[in-house]
């Protein structure tokens, strides 16, 4: 068996790593095929027929939410940047309070399949559905980009694949597997895979957490002191990543705002609330998810500093995948080749489960909101919708493969934070105003979605995330006009402001008062929830 090479380009046994990867794929594919036997209607394909209990859905939400960014990106960010990296854990967790208190139950009572069902309930259906579908596709692609980039770096490390071509092949394989999962199993199959993956991920992280603490005899202070001694930066205080300049601090705040507000606008998270039979189960599922996700993010603090202590930031940054390699390298130090293979298979499972959930959300949005409601004007059969959804999955898979290859080498927690910024800028203002503001109208919704989307993506394109720095997607180019890597501090208030401006501009076009009243009652009580989709 090979061991950790001096140049940190290979780790563990590639043959063993491949064997465990294949075993996981075979097991999960079996689950997906069994689930496909009961996937007959559009509701089965999109939401699993709404048959999952709160605890089951809580595990599935945790599986959906704890992405490669959570396991690979955050552990790496903490290992290299310490305090600044832990902000990701705090932000991702606190964000669930917004989803629980403001969105989960009301969304479940008002919609049926997608976020657009809620927005179109009392607003003009076709323009709002088009806007919501575009936003859903955009957020999903940003998120997919992060997962694909993580897959390339992870498998390159484990299989000793060097060079962008080899990593690109890995990204393509992940994309093809994602397409197969969704085409075969739909939401039911995807949900079962996410539940299995959540258990494996939290269990694997928990074991690593215990092993790291055993290595320092349970003394957390020793862990921090050793991690600091092994790092050239001050990783116990703010500033290792975001510096001490005013602009760096603003970027830090911008990231925090995007993380906290983004979850409640993520389409693949919102769609999970429709896989349970009642609003009460939606609340229970979020409560379970918060407990599971909270435990996991506490683990990441110890894993990150454990990687800094036992592996070292220099070795982590020298490996394929850079910061994303911290957790696998730590697993190798803790338990050798076999433990590394198991943990890496769990990380690979994480990527597959999340990309499958994202793909089905994006495809459902296009088929249900664009094809059935806008193009076919509610005259499409369920078979036609599912067929279009399957075709969309293939298209999304191809696009995400291309984007994932472009994004290789980026920290995936950072890339996911961009998806959160887009979701919080375009989706969250529209959702909250639609649920809570009686005067909110179609013009306000369109201003908010399109305006928030254009503002956020435009600022990302001209930010250091895309060009101007060695860590940018295009390091040789230089058009970083906007100084912050995360645009949330500008684009999120812009989304809310544009919603208000649009509502004022369209104030003379009165929306249905009766529909507004019906939506208010239904969102709060759940009465008539079976008919909650606009016709």
Protein Blocks (a to p, Z undefined) as FASTA:
>chain_A
ZZddfklpagcjfklmmmmmmmmmmmmmmmmmmmmmmmmbfklmmnonopacfklmmmmm
mmmmmcfklmmmmmmmmmmnommmmmmmmmmmmmmmmmmmmmmmmmmmmmmmbmmlmmmm
mmcfklmmmmmmmmmmmmmmmmmmmmmmmmmmmmmmmnopgcjklmmmmmmmmmmmmmmm
mmmnmmmlmmmmmmmmmmmmmmmmmmmmmmmmmmnnopaklmmmmmmmmpcbdfkbghjl
nombfklmmmmmmmmmmmmmmmmmgmklmmmmmmpfbfklmmmmmmmmmmmmmmmmmmmm
mmmmmmmmmnopklmmmpghijmmmmmmmmmmmnojmlmmmmmmmmmmmmmmmmmmmmmm
mmmmmmmmmmmmmmnnopacfklmmmmmmmmmmmmmmmmmmmmmmmgoiafklmmmmmmm
mmmmmmmmmmmmmmmmmkbcfklmmmmmmmmmmmmmmmmmmpmklgopakbmblmbccdf
blbfblklmmmmmmmmmmmmmmmmmmmmccdfklmmmmmmmmmnopoklmmpcZZ
